Amino acid sequence: MNIFKTIWVFLTLAGSPFPALAEGPPGADPVQEVDKLFAAYSRQDSPGAAVLVVKDGKVLINKGYGMANFEHRIPVTPETVFDVASISKQFTGYAVALLCEQGIISPEDDIRAYIPELQDFGHVITIGHLVHHTSGFRNWTHALSLAGVRGDDQISFERILNMAYRQRELNFVPGSEYSYSNTGYNLLAELVQRVTGLSFREWTEKNIFHPLGMKDTRFRTEPTELIFNGADSYQRREDGRWRSIPNHLTAYGSSSLLTTSSDLAKWVLNLDDPQAGGPGVRERIFRADTLNNGEPNAYAYGLLTGEYRGTKRIYHNGAWASFRAHLSFLPEHRFSVVVLNNFPLRSVEYAERIIDIYLSDELEPAGSWDGDTGKAPGPGRKTGPAGKDKSSAGFEMEEYTGVYLSVELEAIYSVMTGKEGLCLSSIHHGIIPLDHDRDDRFAGPGFVRNVEFYRDRRGKVQGFKVSSATNRNQRFCRIEDTECE
């Protein structure tokens, strides 16, 4: 199983049905209502959650449910350390915002002025493009998966940077589209290191975590680092038993932040009433963007901006291994909620149910849950195997067969025919069936969602390009062809 299929679902699957939630009788204790939400997981044979609620500068709830570690029967507490995955980005955004406010860098600066190893794509890619996910850089989660890297492999910061340095084609013209790219936030972490002369971990500890008293928070920089009071991540097997999911990721900047609900209480209090960084930094990190055509882009500095039931919401989700996390801040109500899980719980929906418990009378009427389906955008797969009816499909499978190489990824795939039609094959992923779409286009699962073969002037198949939601036109060419760029 390709674990990237699981980790790329940001608003993801729960292991059991979501419990029904009533508004509660008038005067119901909101803490007890929250306890009911997590009652199914508040036991010794279940992974768990840490839940934080802050309103008007006061911590109303900060408690744990379920187990941080099954083997040793260690419960989740407010001091349990979680990997919060992409919630990390708001701290990277904060770092960039602080350096901008200090005049050390500017959002309009060309990133290649600081990181010249990046290719010249013929377009200026600014720091702001990286911040707002409009740079066109490939998302490493899809690109490295295509290169054969598994989610349970050791994926280091340096490996991600090397992938970015080798990229030869952007997904789009910078600033023209929004496309979520973890790679961009790793490049921002490298930017901080180069302009400050400190490691990203050192700089964030000195300028963010220590000033806020976040004593148990740091970016993970070594996969073998000991994590005291750390939660392990779990996933339910098909037979109903739990299994441990390894986490060897050190993608600091985009992910890999280790923290606790107690420490995040200090962070959200600072979002509400800035003590570190000051109001200028806070205003900047909430500042969203516009695309080249003037259309709004809701992504700010590592935070999404939007609404929930008619009120402004600033938020982000996180997902890696089996960790799930959500943080929402509703500035008009001075209300924050954080849900951290060590199994695939729908943390977004649980956080919204908590908002409903505390603020239902102050918000617009609630609608039905319309969360992310977990499906990447793009055309769905065609029904029926490719090539079963060659006359109606209008192509000959044999002209596509061969061995193909991506110089950029140093990855090799074979294209071959099988019982079900055309398929890709690699030593890392095995057989990947392709469904014929039209002409030279095929559809596959996940990271090979769209495969399009291209031809030379004589009409011979020369190579193919693989595209997914955040990794477009990854080029593979036939090895027997001499020009392989």
N, C-alpha and C positions, 0 to 999 in steps of 0.2 A: 504494500500500500504506500502511495506517495503522500507523505505527511504534509506536504505543502497544500494538498487539497483541503486539509483541515485548518491549517494556520491562517490561510488567507481569508477565511470567513470571519469578519470582524464583529458582526452582531449575531452570534452563532447559537448552535443547537444545544438544547438542554437535554440532560440524560433522562428526565422524567417530565410529565405534563406540568405546566405552570399551575400552581394552586389558585383556586378561585379566591377573589378578594372582595369583600363587601366594604362599603364605605365605613362601616362601623356605626354603632348607635351614637347619638349625640353625647358628647362628653367622654367618648371612649379614649382610653389611654393610647396615644400614638406609639409608644414604645412597645406595648403589648401587641399592637397591630403589626408592627414590624417583626416582632418575634414570631407571629403566626406565619408570616411570609417565608421564614427560613426554618420553620419547625421541622420540615421533612428532612433537613440536612443537619439538624442539631443533635447528632448522635455519634457514637464511637465507630460505626461502620460506614461512615460517609465522609467524603471530602467536604470542605466547608467554605466559609466566606467571612471576610471582615467587613463590617458595615460602619460607615461614619455619616453622621448628620450634623450639620452646623447651621445655626440660624442666629442672625443679629449678633454675631460675634461670640456666640456661646456654643459649646459642644453639647448636643442633646443626646446623641447616641455615639458610642465608640465601643464596639464589642465584637466578639467572634462567635461563629457557629461551626460545629463540625470539627473535623480533624485536619491539622496541618500535616501530620505524618501518621499513616496507618500502622506501620511496623512497630513504632514505639508508643503508640497511643498518645500522641502529643496534640492537644487541642489548638484550634485557632484562637488567638488573643489579639488585642490591639497592638501588641509588640511583635506579632508574626511578620516575618519579612517575605514579601511577595515580589515576583518579577511582574511588573505592571506593563511590560511590552510598550505599545505605542503611546501610552500616557507619558512616556519619556519625552516625547517631542515637545511638550510645552516647556520643559526645562531647557531644552536646546533653543527653543524660540526665545525664552527669557534671556539666555546668554547672549544671543544675537541682538536682542533689543537693548540690553544693557550696554553692549559695546557700541551700538549705534548712538545711544543717548550720550555716551562718553566721547563721541566724535572719532573713535578709532576706526570704525568702518561705516559704510553707508549702504542702504539697500540697493542703490543704483550701481554699486561697484561691480565690475566684471570679476567673476569668480576666478578666472584664469590669471588675474593679476596676483592672486594669492596661491593658487594651485595650478602652476603652469603645466603639470603633467597631463591635465585634461586636454582632449583634442580640440582643435579649432574647427568648429562646425560651420563657420561662415556666419554665425549669429552670436551676438553678445548674450551670454547667460549671466544674469545678475544674481546677487545674493538674495534679492527679493523674489526672483523666480524660484529659487530653491526653497525659500521659506513657505511660499504659497502653493507649492506643487505645480508650478507652471513651467518648469525648466525643460521638459522633454527627456530627462534622463530616465533610462530604463529602471524599473523597480527590481531590486536584486532578488526578491523572493521568487519572482517568476523566471528571471534570467538565469539565476544559479540553479534553479530546478531543471531548466532546460539543459544546463551544462552537466547535469547528473548529480548535483548536490542534494542530499536528503536533509529533511528538517532535523533529524537526530544526529547529523554529522557535526563536527566542530566547524562553525562558521564564524570566522574572525573579522574584526574591523578591517584588518589589512587586506583580507581576501576580497571584501566588498570594494575597498578603494581600488585595488588592482583591476577589478571588473569595470569600474567606472572609467579608469584611465584607458582601458582598451576599447571602450565603446566608440563605434565609428559612425553611427547614424542616430539622430534624435528621433523620438517618437513624433514630434511636431515642432513647429516654429515656436521658440520660447515666448511665453506670454499669450499664446493663442488659445490654449486649452488648459483645463484643470485635469490632472491625472496623478493620483496618489503615488508618490515615489519615496519609499524608505531611503533609497540611495541618496536623495537630495539632503536628507537630514544627517546622514553619515558624513557627507561632504561639509556640511555646516559645522559638525564637531571638529573635523580636520581644520577648517578655517579658524575656529577658536584657538586651537593648539598653535597654529602658525603665527597668529597675530599677538598672542599673549606670551608665548614661550613656555607655557605650562601644559602638562597633559590635560586632556578634557576632564578627566576625573578630578585632578588636583584643582583646576580652575573652578569647576562647579561646586566642589566642597568649600573652597575658600570664599567664593562670592555669592553662593546661593544657600547651600545646606547649613553651613556653620552659622551664618548670620541669622537664619531662621530657627536655629536650634533643632534641625532635623538630624539627630545624632545617628540614626540607623539607616540613613539614605546615602547611596552612592551608585555610580555606574559600574557595572560588572565589566572588568577588563581581562579576566582570565577564566577560562572554563573550569579550571580546577580550584578556583578560589573557595575557601570554606565560608559557608553562609550560616552563621549561628542564628538560631530561631527561625530558620528558613522553612517555608512551606514547599513540599514536594507537589508535583502536578500529576493528576490521575485522569484516566479515561475509562469508561465502562466498556468491557468486552461484550461480544455478542452473547456470551453465556450468562451475562449479568454480573460477573465478577469485575473487580477493579484491577487495573494494571497501571504501573508507573510509566510516565512519559518523560524521557530524558531531555535535558535542556543544556546544550553546549554552545549557546549563542553569546557572542560578545559584540553585538552591533550597536555600540554606544553612540548616542546621538539620535538614532531612530528608535531604539529599543534598549533593552538590557538595564533598565533602572530597577534597583532593589530598594524597596521602601516598605513602610508600615502604615496602617491607618492612623496611628497616633502622629506620625510625621506629616502625613498628608493633611491632617487637621491644621497644622501650622502653615502649610502651603495655601490652603483655601482661605484661611483667615487673612493671609497676606494679599490674596486676590481681592478680598472684600475691603480691607483697610491696609494699604501697602505700608509696611514698616521697612522692608528691604527693597532697594531699587527705586522707590519713590513712585509718585503718580504718573510721571512721564513714561516709565518703563511699563507700568500696568496699562496705560492707555495704548501704548504701542502694541503690546502682545494681543490686545483685543481687536486690533485694526485689521479688517479683512482687505480684500484686494479687488481690482477689476481686471478683466482680460483686455487684450489689445483692442477688441471691438467695443469696449465699454460695458460689456455685460458683467454683472457682479460675480465675484468668486467668494464663497463664504468661508474659505480657510484663512485663518489669521496666522499668528506665530505659534504653531504647534497646537492650535485650538480651533475647533469649528464654531462658527457663530450661526445661530438660528433661533427658532422659537419652540416653545412647548406650551400648548394650551393657551396661546395668546400672550405669553410673556417671553421676554428675551432669555435665551439660554446659551451659555458658553460651555463647551463640553468636548470630550474625546473618549474613544474606546481603545482597548488594547487586547491583543490576542497573540499568544505564542505558546508552543507546546500545548499544554492543557490549561494554562493560565488565561483568565479572562478578567477584564477590569473596565470600569466606567467611572468617569468623574463628570459631574454636572455642577455648574454654578449659575444661579439665577440672580443676577445683580439687583433687579428691581425689588426682590424680596429678601435680599441678603441671605440667601439660602444655598447650601451646598450639600451634595450627597456623593458618597464614594462607595462603590461595591467592588471588592476584590475577591476573586475566586481561584481555587486551585483545581478546578475541573470545568468542563464546558457548560457553564450556566449562562443563561441569557441575562448578563449583568445589566444591559441597557434597560430591558423591560422591568427588572426588579428595581432599578433606580427610579424609573418613572412611577412605579407603584408607590414607592416611598414618598416621592414628591406629591402624589395624589393624597396620601394619608395626611400630610402636614399642610398642604396648601389648596386642597380641593375647593374650598369655599372662596378662595381668592382668584381662581383661574377660570378660564372659559370651560364650558362643558367638555368632558373627556370623550374622545372618539375611540373607535376600536383600534387595537394594536396593529400597526402597519409597519413592522420592523423589516429589516433587510432580509431577503430570502436566502442569502448566502450564494446567490448566483451572480457571476461576473456579467457585466453588460456585453452585449454582442449577440450575434445570431445563434439560435438554438441549433442543436445537432439535428441532422436529417434522420428520418426514420428509414430503417432498412440498411443492410450492409452495402458497402461500396462495391461496384463492379459485378453484382450478380446478374444484371441484365446489361451487357456491354453495348448492345445495339441501341437501347434506349438511353443509356448513360452517355453514349457518344464518345468514348475514349478507350484506349487500349492500355491496360495496366502496365504491360511490360516496358513501355517507353519511359516510365517513371522509375523503374527499379535501378538500384545502384547504391554506391556508398557516398555519403555527403559529409562535408566538413565545415564547421564554423571556425574560422581562424580567430575570431574575436573571443569565443568561448572555449576554444580548444576542445571541441566536442564533436564526436562522430556518430552519425545515425545511418543505418541501412534502411532503404526503402525496398520492400519486398511484397510479394503476393502471398496471400494465405487463403484459407477456406472461406473467410468472410470478405475477402477483397484485399484492397491495398492497406498496408500497415507500415508503421515505423518500428524500428528495433534498435535498442541500445543495450550495452552491458549494464547500465544503471537502472533502466526502467523496464526492460524486457520488451514484450510486444505491445504496441499501441495501435489499435485499429483506427482507420480513417474512414469517414463517410464521405462519399462524393457529393459535392454541392452542385457546382456547375463549372464547365470549362476546365481550367487547371486548378480549381479550388476544391479543398477538402476541409472537413471539420473533425476535430478530435477532442479529447477531454482536457479540461483544466488548462495547463500551461502550453498546450498545443491546440488551442481552441480553433485557430484558423491556420491552415497550411495552403500556401499558394505557390505552385511551381512556375518558374519563368524559363523562357526559351531564348536561344540565340537567333541571329538573323536568318538562319536556315530552318528554324522551327524545331531544332533539337532541344530537349529538356536539358537545361544547364544547371539548375539549382532550384531551391525553394526558400521561401520566407515564412517564418513562423510568427504569428501574432497572437497576443492575448490582451486582456484588458489594459495592462500597464507595461507591456513589452512588445513593441510593434516591429515588424519587418526584420526579425533576427535572421540574418542571411546564412544559408548553407549552400555550398556549391559542390558539384561532383568532383571527387578526388582526381579522376582522370583528366579533368580540365586543367590546363596550365595556369590560367588566370583565376586565382582563388583569393579574392579580397573580401 
